[in-house]
Amino acid sequence: MNRRFVSLIGAAALASGVLLAQESAAPDPARHSAGPAAAQQHLQKLSEKLNLTPDQQTQAKAIFRDAMEQSRPIRQQMAQDRKALLKAVQSGASQSEIDQLAAKVGPLASQLAVIRTESFAKFYSILTPEQRSQMNQRAGRHMNHAQAPSGD
């Protein structure tokens, strides 16, 4: 059961990670402009691979759009905190200052993980049993790839 949960979390990253990146937390304008197109393309590929119905596609778009909106302020705060952390490192800040700044990023990453997982759970609930099986297989392949030894 625990292994299945880990696979579902991996699938959550697959299904919603790119979709939530529609608005990049990084200030890079080139990356920002590519976000919505990449998210749309990812949803289209997912729709094709799972053979989503038009109704499912509409629901999926709404689910991931809501998650993106919910995550926007968190991603913006994370970007600010990462910039502050970089500036601290570059200016030779003390280890305790760096630790304090870094400690702000962790809870934000956790909040993003919750939003992504909840959005995936909503997405997963609209799938048919066959589509869920396909999604589980994709998640399993993703997790196996992610866990492969790096050869170091």
QUIJOLIN-V5759 format. One record per pair of residues at least 6 apart in sequence whose C-alpha atoms are under 8 Angstrom apart, sorted by the first residue. I is the first residue (numbers start at 0). J is the second residue. If there is no record, write none. Layout:
# QUIJOLIN-V5759
{{I/J} {I/J}}
This chain:
# QUIJOLIN-V5759
{{5/142} {6/135} {6/138} {6/139} {6/142} {7/135} {7/138} {8/116} {9/138} {9/139} {9/141} {9/142} {10/119} {10/134} {10/135} {10/137} {10/138} {10/141} {11/115} {11/116} {11/118} {11/119} {11/120} {12/115} {12/116} {13/138} {14/42} {14/45} {14/119} {15/63} {15/115} {15/118} {15/119} {16/115} {17/37} {17/38} {17/41} {18/35} {18/37} {18/38} {18/39} {18/41} {18/42} {18/63} {18/64} {18/67} {19/38} {19/63} {19/64} {19/66} {19/67} {19/70} {19/115} {20/34} {20/35} {20/38} {20/67} {21/31} {21/34} {21/35} {21/36} {21/37} {21/38} {21/67} {22/31} {22/34} {22/35} {22/67} {22/71} {23/30} {23/31} {23/34} {23/74} {24/74} {24/75} {24/77} {24/78} {25/31} {25/78} {42/60} {46/52} {46/56} {49/130} {49/133} {49/134} {50/130} {51/126} {55/125} {55/126} {58/122} {58/125} {59/122} {62/118} {62/121} {62/122} {63/118} {66/114} {66/115} {66/118} {69/114} {70/111} {70/114} {73/107} {73/110} {73/111} {74/107} {74/111} {76/107} {77/104} {77/107} {77/108} {80/100} {80/101} {80/103} {80/104} {81/101} {81/104} {83/100} {84/97} {84/100} {84/101} {87/96} {87/97} {88/97} {123/131}}
